[in-house]
Amino acid sequence: MGEQDSLQPGDAQAARVGVTSAGMHGATAVGRSAADDRRHRHKILAGGLLGALAVTAVSAVFILCFIGGLHDPGPRGVPIGLVGTPAQASRVGAALGSQKPGAFNIHSYPSVAAARNGISNRSIDAILVLSTTSMQHLLVASAVSEAETNTIIKVFHAGAAKAHVRLAVQDIRPLNTGDPQGLSMLFFVVALTAPSLVFGNLLINRIGTKLNELWHLAMITVYSVIVATVATAIADAGIGALTGAPWAIFGVGVLLAFAAAVMGAAAVRWGGGLAYVVILLLFVPAGISSSGSTLGPHMITPWWADLGRALPPGAAQSTVRNVTYFNGNATTDQLLILSAWALAGVLALVLAFLLHPPIPGQSKQPAQPDAVASTSPVAATE
């Protein structure tokens, strides 16, 4: 008899049941696979939507900071020195107050030399020399801010025309010919701040994952020196935009790059990606726009400018300006602010070295195969 004839009726019935069962399982598997694919697609779409919303929120912060903070520039508390009699200073102050309330703060000086020292030490931004003749002299410093200087000239020209007197303007602190718009100071700061934040993030998540936090600090220090050297060499010797104080600019660059990188690394180490995004938004859109950009802090909303003075980009930009054009005067407060941010990042990484907290958002490392084998029941019985 053949092999089929050797099958008993019960065996044939079992075979038919097996075939039917296999078909049912196959259909179920196919059904589950299709359902899994749909769920996977829905998950991807939901993730894409959430990602789009998150990036839109970041974009909204940039728009609010730059457009909201810089959309209505104008003089706000610009310090002006007046050289003349007290009666003349009083009349000019009253006229400016009625014409543009809150736009200017008037400071009286006994002589032109004293007022010039006021510009050099950054107490005032311009000088009006009054006289008993029909001629007045306006001394400005476009290195403070070209936009602010042009606004001062425009306002005082209008006042002089209204008073039927002539106004002679002299720029006693002009911008370098290689940087006629004063953009280099801003872009020097941007070129160090943003990449340094990225480096701090990569150091924790990619570059230095096998190193402890003390090694991270050492790498941040080396990076800061390198990037500041390159930036200073290009801005000074290469382009000739920021000239006259290369070592001072290099020092500011090192401190700014270190502060940004160490704060970026500390944010990732303690708070993960969310904390890093917060620091990034605080330093880049908020910090750069609240510095006044090329307008200067006296051309934007006062409370926004006060925030900028407390953040690294604003402090660094003011310091670069003062070491380049004003003999390094009025830099102590800004350097202390940069140092405070750098110290905060250092302390955060040192605490992470001592306490070893996990990095939020990162999964634990999987167990090594050898370790699993050594603890398996089979290995134990052998």
Buried (B, 14 or more C-beta within 10 A) or exposed (E): EEEEEEEEEEEEEEEEEEEEEEEEEEEEEEEEEEEEEEEEEEEEEEEEEEEEEEEEEBEEBBEEBBEEBBEEBBBBEBBBBBBBEEEBBBBBBEEBEEEBEEBBBBBBBEEBEEBBBBBBEBBBBBBBBBEEEEEBBBBBBBBBBBBBBEBBBEBBBEBBEEBEBEBEBEBBBBBBEEBEEBBBBBBBBBBBBBBBBBBBBBBBBEBBEEEEBEEBBEBBBEBBBEBBEBBBEBBBEEEEBBBEBBEBBBBBBBBBBBBBBBBBBBBBBBBBBEBBBEBBBBBBBBBBBBBBBBBBBBBBBEEBBEBBBEBBBBBBBBBBBBBBBBBEBBBEEBBEBBBBBBEEBBEBBBBBBEEEEEBEEEEEEEEEEEEEEEEEEEEEEE
